[in-house]
Amino acid sequence: MPLPTTFSAAPPARPHVPLAPVLSRASFGRARASLPSVLDAGRSLLVTSGRAALALALRELRIGPGDTVLLPAYHSLSMVPPVVWLGATPVFYRVGADAAVDLDDAAAKLGTRCRALVVTHYFGFAQDMATLRSWCDARGIALLEDCAHCFYGRQDGRPVGSFGDYAIASSMKFFPAYDGGALVSSRHRLPERLRPAGFGFELKALLNTLELGFAYGRMPLLRLLLRAPLAAKDQLWRMLKRARRAGPPPSLAPESSDSGAGFDPAWVDRRASWIARRLLGRASGERIVARRRAHYLALERTLGALPGCRPLYARLPDDTCPWLFPLLVDEPEPAFARLCAWGVPVTRFASALWQGVDADTCANSVMLSRHVLAFPVHQELREDELAWLCERAREALAP
């Protein structure tokens, strides 16, 4: 597998405020979602990760050796290995300064064996899908809608994910679960059956989901009750790995659950854990959408007008539920170093690009990889955590 080009170091393993949703009562309730979700776009399968969903979609389209797949030059590294796994060739198209698809460049790179265009809704902001759907139909290629950043949303009166031949989602980014992804389609069949991932994976998913919430001060009474089994967890993992040494999968969980970019085909046909499916079914879409939008706007008010900073998107549309708050920073390195040193959670999406993807491929992708600092807006942020995040981020970014 080619090595990526990396632009910056990773932030600390555990900042003071959770970067992603952690388990508490904040996500749950019985209210209907104020926006539809990608699961409303068609039939769906719940898998272990977005990359597994992408691999399944490409396989269902019978993409293989000799074929090419158009991928955005501004991308997560995890997007590429599923293409390579099937023997196809990834071809990277340019994006604009706002990460919009550059269709002129995509057309120039189409080629005779191109089978699909993959389009990403960055940070929860939808691309112009009606135009992209027409463009793909006119050329006889499939459209894959990457909703990894965009679990909830609406465009032209339709749920996100409803324009693509297939849509893929990453529920881990929107729900307090250790694993989770979705494959959705209203146009094509889905694989008939997914296999359970086994007792070891189910137990690890459950315990890790609980333990991450405990680490950030959630559910203190439950943490006290489970102190003994959690203390014995490492010994239990060793026992389970020894018991499964002779058979697949080689690990108890996919790399996606531990923030890795690796791709293991053994997890492609595995279903999401019981706890991930349970949390997804019981979560309140209305609370998730409302709290994420409110947190986004709070960060926008605090950081958006600082000298040398501006939001990547000029406004938050009514039909959008954000993944993160992306901020363009003219001088990102000093601010990023301060944020990391102070334990402020921050993401640099696509800080590592696939080997060979550079400024000659797409100058905007390199610019966005270096200059966008993105902050959490998830529904699990408490008021004191959001206030601390806003203040510390403002201090780090102030000239």
C-alpha positions in Angstrom: 0.0 0.0 0.0 1.5 3.4 -0.9 2.5 5.7 1.9 0.6 8.9 2.4 1.9 12.4 2.3 1.5 13.8 5.8 1.2 17.6 6.5 1.0 17.7 10.3 1.3 15.8 13.5 -1.7 14.3 15.2 -3.3 15.9 18.3 -3.0 14.3 21.7 -4.6 10.8 22.2 -7.2 12.1 24.6 -8.0 15.9 24.8 -9.8 17.4 27.7 -13.1 17.6 25.8 -14.3 14.6 23.7 -13.6 15.0 20.0 -16.4 12.6 19.0 -19.7 11.7 20.8 -19.3 9.7 24.0 -22.0 7.7 25.7 -24.4 9.7 28.0 -28.0 10.5 28.0 -27.6 13.6 25.7 -28.3 11.7 22.4 -31.4 9.9 23.4 -35.2 10.4 23.4 -38.2 9.6 21.4 -38.6 12.7 19.2 -38.6 12.6 15.4 -35.6 14.0 13.6 -36.0 17.6 12.3 -34.0 16.5 9.3 -34.1 13.1 7.5 -31.1 10.8 7.8 -29.2 8.9 5.2 -31.1 5.8 6.3 -34.3 7.5 4.9 -32.8 7.5 1.5 -33.4 3.8 0.7 -32.8 0.3 1.9 -29.9 0.1 4.3 -27.4 -2.3 5.9 -25.6 -1.4 9.1 -21.9 -2.4 8.8 -18.8 -1.8 11.0 -17.5 1.3 9.2 -17.9 3.7 6.3 -14.9 2.1 4.5 -16.6 -1.3 4.7 -19.7 0.2 3.2 -17.7 1.7 0.4 -16.1 -1.6 -0.4 -19.5 -3.3 -0.5 -20.8 -0.7 -2.9 -17.9 -1.0 -5.2 -18.2 -4.8 -5.1 -21.9 -4.7 -5.8 -21.1 -2.5 -8.9 -18.7 -5.3 -10.0 -15.8 -2.9 -10.2 -12.5 -4.7 -10.7 -9.2 -4.9 -12.4 -8.8 -2.5 -15.3 -11.5 -0.2 -14.0 -11.0 3.3 -12.6 -12.8 5.1 -9.9 -12.8 8.9 -9.6 -12.1 10.0 -6.0 -11.7 13.5 -4.6 -8.2 14.7 -4.2 -9.3 16.0 -0.8 -10.0 12.7 1.0 -9.7 10.5 3.9 -7.0 7.9 3.4 -9.5 5.2 4.3 -11.4 5.9 1.0 -8.7 4.6 -1.2 -7.9 1.0 0.0 -11.3 -0.4 -0.9 -10.7 0.7 -4.5 -7.3 -0.9 -4.6 -8.6 -4.1 -2.9 -10.9 -4.8 -5.9 -8.0 -4.3 -8.3 -9.3 -1.0 -9.7 -7.3 2.2 -10.0 -8.1 5.4 -8.1 -8.0 8.6 -10.1 -8.1 11.8 -8.1 -10.1 14.8 -9.3 -9.7 18.4 -8.2 -12.0 20.3 -5.8 -12.5 24.0 -5.4 -11.4 26.2 -2.6 -14.7 25.4 -0.8 -14.2 21.6 -1.6 -16.9 21.6 -4.3 -16.4 19.0 -7.0 -14.5 20.3 -10.1 -16.5 18.7 -12.8 -14.3 20.0 -15.6 -11.3 18.2 -14.1 -13.4 15.1 -13.4 -14.4 15.1 -17.1 -10.8 15.4 -18.2 -9.8 12.4 -16.1 -12.8 10.3 -17.0 -11.2 7.7 -19.3 -12.8 4.8 -21.1 -12.8 2.4 -18.1 -14.1 4.8 -15.5 -17.0 3.1 -13.6 -17.9 5.5 -10.7 -17.6 9.0 -9.3 -17.3 9.2 -5.5 -18.5 12.5 -4.0 -18.0 13.6 -0.4 -20.3 16.0 1.6 -17.5 17.6 3.6 -18.2 18.5 7.2 -21.9 17.8 6.6 -22.4 20.4 3.8 -24.0 18.7 0.8 -22.6 19.0 -2.7 -24.8 20.0 -5.7 -26.1 16.5 -6.1 -28.7 17.1 -8.8 -26.0 18.4 -11.1 -23.7 15.5 -10.2 -26.4 13.0 -10.8 -27.1 14.4 -14.3 -23.4 14.4 -15.0 -23.0 10.7 -14.1 -26.1 9.7 -16.0 -25.0 11.4 -19.1 -21.7 9.4 -19.0 -23.1 6.1 -17.9 -21.1 5.9 -14.7 -22.3 5.2 -11.1 -22.5 7.9 -8.5 -21.4 7.0 -4.9 -22.5 9.5 -2.3 -20.1 9.7 0.6 -22.2 10.7 3.6 -19.5 9.9 6.2 -19.6 13.6 7.3 -23.4 14.0 6.7 -25.6 11.5 8.5 -28.5 14.0 8.6 -29.5 16.5 6.0 -31.8 17.4 3.1 -31.2 18.7 -0.4 -33.9 19.7 -2.9 -36.5 18.2 -0.6 -34.7 14.8 -0.5 -32.7 13.1 2.2 -28.9 13.1 1.8 -27.8 9.9 0.2 -30.8 9.6 -2.1 -29.1 10.9 -5.2 -26.4 8.3 -5.4 -26.5 4.8 -6.8 -25.2 3.9 -3.3 -24.6 6.1 -0.3 -22.2 5.3 2.5 -22.2 6.7 6.0 -20.1 6.6 9.1 -22.4 6.5 12.2 -19.4 6.6 14.5 -19.1 10.3 13.7 -22.7 11.0 14.8 -23.5 8.5 17.5 -21.6 7.5 20.7 -20.6 4.1 19.4 -17.2 2.3 19.0 -18.1 1.1 15.5 -20.7 1.7 12.8 -21.3 2.5 9.2 -24.2 2.2 6.7 -24.7 1.2 3.1 -27.8 2.7 1.5 -29.5 2.5 -1.9 -32.9 3.0 -3.5 -31.6 2.1 -6.9 -29.8 -1.2 -6.5 -29.9 -4.3 -4.4 -27.9 -4.7 -1.3 -26.0 -7.8 -0.2 -28.4 -10.3 1.2 -26.6 -11.2 4.4 -24.0 -9.8 6.8 -22.2 -12.1 9.2 -21.9 -11.4 12.9 -18.4 -10.4 13.9 -18.2 -12.7 16.9 -18.4 -12.5 20.7 -15.0 -10.9 21.1 -15.9 -8.0 18.9 -19.3 -7.6 20.5 -17.8 -7.5 24.0 -15.1 -5.1 23.0 -17.6 -2.7 21.3 -19.7 -2.7 24.4 -16.9 -2.2 26.9 -15.1 0.4 24.8 -18.3 2.4 24.3 -18.9 2.5 28.0 -15.2 3.1 28.9 -14.9 6.1 26.6 -17.9 7.7 28.2 -16.5 7.0 31.7 -13.2 8.6 30.7 -15.0 11.9 30.1 -16.9 11.9 33.3 -20.2 10.5 32.0 -22.3 8.0 33.9 -20.3 7.9 37.2 -22.6 5.5 39.0 -22.5 2.9 36.2 -18.7 3.4 36.1 -18.5 2.5 39.8 -20.6 -0.6 39.3 -18.5 -1.8 36.4 -15.1 -1.1 37.9 -14.1 -4.7 38.4 -14.9 -6.1 34.9 -13.3 -3.1 33.3 -10.2 -3.7 35.4 -10.0 -7.2 34.1 -10.5 -6.2 30.4 -6.9 -6.5 29.2 -6.7 -10.0 30.5 -9.9 -10.9 28.8 -8.7 -9.5 25.4 -5.6 -11.7 25.7 -7.7 -14.8 26.3 -10.0 -14.1 23.4 -7.1 -13.5 21.0 -5.5 -16.7 22.0 -8.8 -18.6 21.5 -9.1 -17.1 18.0 -5.5 -17.4 16.9 -6.3 -20.1 14.3 -9.1 -18.3 12.5 -10.2 -15.0 11.0 -10.6 -12.2 11.7 -7.0 -11.6 13.0 -8.1 -8.8 15.4 -11.0 -8.3 17.7 -12.0 -5.0 15.9 -11.4 -3.2 12.6 -8.9 -0.3 12.5 -11.7 2.1 11.9 -12.9 1.7 15.4 -9.5 2.8 16.8 -9.0 5.8 14.4 -6.7 3.9 12.0 -6.8 4.3 8.3 -6.1 0.6 7.5 -8.5 -1.6 5.6 -9.0 -5.3 6.4 -11.2 -7.1 3.9 -12.2 -9.6 6.7 -14.5 -6.9 8.0 -16.3 -6.0 4.8 -19.2 -8.5 5.2 -19.5 -8.1 9.0 -22.5 -6.3 10.6 -22.3 -3.5 13.1 -22.1 -4.5 16.7 -25.2 -5.0 18.8 -24.5 -1.9 20.9 -23.9 0.3 17.8 -27.2 -0.8 16.3 -29.0 -0.4 19.5 -27.7 3.1 20.1 -28.6 4.1 16.5 -32.1 2.9 16.9 -32.7 4.7 20.2 -31.0 8.0 19.5 -33.1 11.2 19.0 -32.4 12.7 15.7 -34.1 15.9 16.7 -31.7 16.4 19.7 -28.6 15.5 17.6 -29.5 17.9 14.8 -30.5 20.8 17.1 -27.5 20.5 19.5 -25.0 20.1 16.6 -26.3 23.2 14.9 -26.4 25.2 18.1 -22.8 24.3 18.9 -21.6 25.1 15.4 -23.2 28.5 15.6 -21.6 29.2 19.0 -18.1 28.4 17.5 -18.9 30.5 14.5 -19.7 33.5 16.7 -16.6 33.0 18.8 -14.0 32.2 16.1 -15.4 33.2 12.7 -14.4 36.9 12.9 -10.9 36.5 14.4 -8.2 38.1 12.3 -6.6 35.5 9.9 -9.6 33.1 10.3 -12.9 32.5 8.5 -15.3 29.7 8.3 -14.9 27.4 5.3 -18.6 27.9 4.6 -20.2 31.4 4.7 -23.3 30.2 6.4 -24.9 27.1 7.9 -27.9 26.2 5.7 -31.2 25.2 7.4 -31.1 21.7 5.9 -27.6 20.9 7.2 -26.4 19.0 10.3 -22.7 19.6 10.6 -20.1 17.0 11.5 -17.5 19.6 12.7 -17.0 23.3 12.5 -14.3 23.9 9.8 -12.2 27.0 10.1 -9.8 28.3 7.5 -6.7 29.6 9.3 -4.1 31.7 7.4 -1.2 30.6 9.8 -2.4 27.2 11.1 0.8 25.7 12.4 1.3 27.9 15.5 -2.4 27.7 16.4 -2.4 24.0 15.9 0.6 23.5 18.2 -1.1 25.6 20.9 -4.4 23.7 20.6 -2.6 20.4 20.9 -0.5 21.5 23.8 -3.6 22.8 25.7 -5.6 19.6 25.0 -8.1 21.3 22.8 -9.8 18.7 20.4 -9.2 19.6 16.8 -9.2 17.7 13.5 -7.2 18.3 10.4 -9.3 16.3 7.9 -7.1 14.8 5.1 -3.9 15.9 6.8 -2.4 12.9 5.0 -3.1 12.5 1.3 -2.6 9.4 -0.8 0.9 9.1 -2.3 1.2 11.2 -5.4 -1.6 13.5 -4.5 0.1 16.9 -4.3 -0.3 20.5 -5.4 0.1 19.5 -9.0 -2.8 17.1 -8.6 -4.9 19.7 -6.8 -3.6 22.8 -5.1 -6.9 23.3 -3.2 -6.7 19.9 -1.6 -3.3 20.6 -0.3 -4.4 24.1 0.9 -7.5 22.6 2.7 -5.4 19.8 4.2 -3.1 22.4 5.8 -5.3 25.3 6.6 -8.6 23.9 7.8 -8.8 23.3 11.6 -12.1 21.7 12.5 -13.6 21.7 16.0 -16.2 19.3 17.5 -19.9 20.3 17.6 -21.4 17.0 18.6 -24.5 16.6 20.7 -22.6 15.2 23.7 -20.7 18.4 24.5 -21.8 19.8 27.8 -22.3 23.6 28.3 -19.1 23.9 30.4 -17.1 21.9 27.8 -18.4 24.0 24.9 -17.6 27.2 26.8 -14.1 25.9 27.6 -13.6 24.8 24.0 -14.7 28.2 22.6 -12.5 30.2 25.0 -9.3 28.1 24.5 -9.7 27.9 20.8 -10.1 31.7 20.7 -7.0 32.2 22.7 -5.0 29.8 20.5 -6.1 31.5 17.3 -5.9 35.1 18.4 -3.0 37.0 16.9 
